[in-house]
Each structure stands twice: as structure tokens, then as C-alpha cells.
Amino acid sequence: MTDVLLASDADWLIQEVRSALSDPGTTVGVVRAGSEVRSAASVGSPDLVILDLQIGNMGGMAACIDLRLEIDAGRVSPVPVLMLLDRSADVFLAQQAGAEGWIVKPLDAFRLKMASVKLLSGENMRDEVADTPEVAGKSIELDPLVNSDDASDDSGDQSSDDDPAKAL
């Protein structure tokens, strides 16, 4: 039997996680505030903790750090933590908080199930976020602007050298 502790106050997210992890051998317990994670983890001894970044009372990052401190002090049994992040910029914070894995939303059932299986088997699950379409799209859009400026400078027009206002 696999026990998962989910910390989220978003009903849609709770349903999505429960659906993705639903099988006869898995139970998903829910707490709705980050401040409840430590006590739920110490009482229930879950096999996996899933923390939503945006949870009430104490955010997911703070809850992860708190849980890591309790584990290091020996007051809570070691447990892997999967963070559900809102944006790729939050990955650095998840690393610093000590999460073994993270997924950047939007979630899908396959990635969530794959992440939980990897973490339960002792591996790390870190969503690849280095080459997001938004970043790639912006860099492609900027290149023509740089090239068009370079091309105008090399046009052979000597009049720009004579006029100081054009040089600016």
C-alpha cells in the first residue's frame, strides 16, 4: 500500500492528483495548508509528499523546508517531496528547498504518475524546463532585430559618418 500526502487548497488540483494516482494500492491524503504538512507527515508516515507551490497559511516552499528540517532532526521519517510549480523560474527555489522532484504546471496524468513512480523508487524526477517554447520564441524574435541593425551599419552609406545625429 502506497500512502501519498498532498498539500493543496485547490479542489481542481486535488481531483487531478487523485485521478492520476488512483489505483487499488494507493491512497491520497489531503491537507489544505502548508502548516499542516509536518504534523500529517509525522503521524501518517507517507511514502511520498506532493506540495503545491500555492497553498494557504504556509507556502509549498516553506512547507518543504520545514519538512526537510524535521527529517534532518530525526523527528519525521525521510520522505521524498514532489513540488508542483507554477512557472519554470520556481525550479531554483524547489532545489534550494530540498525537493527531490518537481513538475511545472500545467499537469498531466502521465507526468504526475511517472514522477511519483520515480520518486517512490528512489530516483529524482525533475521536469525539464530549460528549453521552454516561450524562451525559444523570444530568442528567435530578437535575432532579426540584431541582424537588421548590423546590416544597416554595413550598408556602405557614408553619410552617417558625416552626421553626428545619425551616429547616435
Buried (B, 14 or more C-beta within 10 A) or exposed (E): EBBBBBBBBBEEBBEBBBEBBEEEEBBBEBBBBBBBBBEBBBEBEBBBBBBBBBBBEBBBBBBBBBBBEBBEEEEBEEBBBBBBBEEBEBBEBBEEBBBBBBBBBEBEEEBBBBBBBBBBEEEEBBBEBEEEEEEEEEEEEEEEEEEEEEEEEEEEEEEEEEEEEEEE
